[in-house]
């Protein structure tokens, strides 16, 4: 009979259920210039519930776990921080998927100023897609607007237990005047929209009254109060962020039940000079928390039942096991 044997050094027990829980020993990732193995990349198209095609790049490192990476406002899956995180996860042998939200990059749809909840639903379409491939979406990571989206996702769907919010905004009524200019409310009430132009005075994007009201109606405080107490959240923020103030990170820390806050001293909003520290902090957080007490995904619990998992003081290695470095297999 094929039986999976747990490495005794990595076995923990939940004091309430006495179920075996899995943990990995983490190694600190030293700052380095990450490079991506292009041969491991696969272009994937995922339909959202509106029939729009979401285009993404899957970095298959061979792990059953997948980390989904979410870009920020008016950005794409090719943003520097998103690409560097994918490379860092690849270096850590953790698969990741970076994609364009609807209305952004290569994906279908029209860009909308608000629609945070719609993007959370886009993210849900992605997580469901990978579950259909028998993968485990172990973590979701978002930068800026994407940081807000992953928190909203956690409050609504409660099926991913590791969440990383990088420089997300706490108060969505803030920061609007900086983008739309003074008297924006009067102008949008009059015309129904505001066209935002870039520095060269060319048309950049349109903000409709509906999308602005959608943003104003998105309450991050209320949503974060609904995040499950078993969900572990990391918030990373730069102390020199002039787009979203670091005080927003402190507000998240006050209300999210299981929360870790990491302030990167001197970092700006895009982490221009702090990419190595950003990737190291995020990847280490996920490695340290994968399959720890209360975080083991239900997909692994099902596998444990299927494989008749038992705990014995045996240390073996089996690199082809779906939970390599955690589970080892033998025949008893």
Number of C-alpha atoms within 10 A of each C-alpha: 8 11 16 23 24 24 21 15 13 17 18 16 13 12 8 6 7 9 12 18 19 23 22 19 12 15 11 12 16 10 14 12 10 17 13 16 13 8 8 14 16 13 12 14 17 20 17 21 12 11 10 17 21 25 22 25 20 20 26 21 19 15 18 20 23 25 26 24 27 31 27 24 15 15 17 22 24 16 15 15 23 23 19 20 24 29 22 25 26 22 17 16 15 23 25 27 26 27 29 26 33 23 18 22 19 17 20 18 16 9 18 22 19 22 19 22 18 17 24 23 21 25 25 18 16 23 24 15 17 18 13 10 9 12 18 21 26 26 24 29 28 25 28 22 23 29 26 30 31 33 26 26 25 24 19 18 13 14 18 21 24 24 27 28 28 29 30 30 27 21 16 19 15 11 13 15 12 9 10 17 12 11 9 15 17 10 15 18 12 11 10 13 18 20 14 16 14 10 8 7 8 10 11 12 15 15 18 19 19 16 18 20 14 17 20 15 14 19 14 20 16 12 17 21 14 18 24 18 13 15 20 24 28 23 24 23 31 24 18 17 19 11 14 21 20 22 14 16 24 16 14 25 17 9 15 22 18 14 17 15 15 17 17 19 12 13 20 21 20 19 20 11 11 17 18 20 16 23 24 18 16 22 23 17 20 24 19 15 22 23 21 19 17 16 19 19 18 11 13 17 15 11 13 16 11 11 15 13 18 12 13 12 11 12 14 15 16 14 13 12 15 17 17 16 18 22 25 21 21 12 8 8
